[in-house]
């Protein structure tokens, strides 16, 4: 359940990470770099949910999409390299 601070909703990092399927460390790093504002209450960090939504839609998804594209390109290169090696081995035999 979100906590309202100065009229803005805040939630625990662990709860948000679980709800969105993001690693907690990713959110901690985003708060440390200033991409997501947070409030510290005791040992807990509560992040601004509106700022998190903006971060999630603008940066996290884009970076994830780019990483997936790089992984697929790398996979295609490795597959082509493996096929090329197997063709060379077949020709030698």
HELIX and SHEET records of a PDB file:
HELIX    1   1 UNK A   13  UNK A   20  1                                   8    
HELIX    2   2 UNK A   24  UNK A   32  1                                   9    
HELIX    3   3 UNK A   49  UNK A   55  1                                   7    
HELIX    4   4 UNK A   56  UNK A   60  3                                   5    
HELIX    5   5 UNK A   61  UNK A   92  1                                  32    
SHEET    1   A 4 UNK A   3  UNK A   5  0                                        
SHEET    2   A 4 UNK A   8  UNK A  12 -1                                        
SHEET    3   A 4 UNK A  44  UNK A  48 -1                                        
SHEET    4   A 4 UNK A  38  UNK A  41 -1                                        
END                                                                             
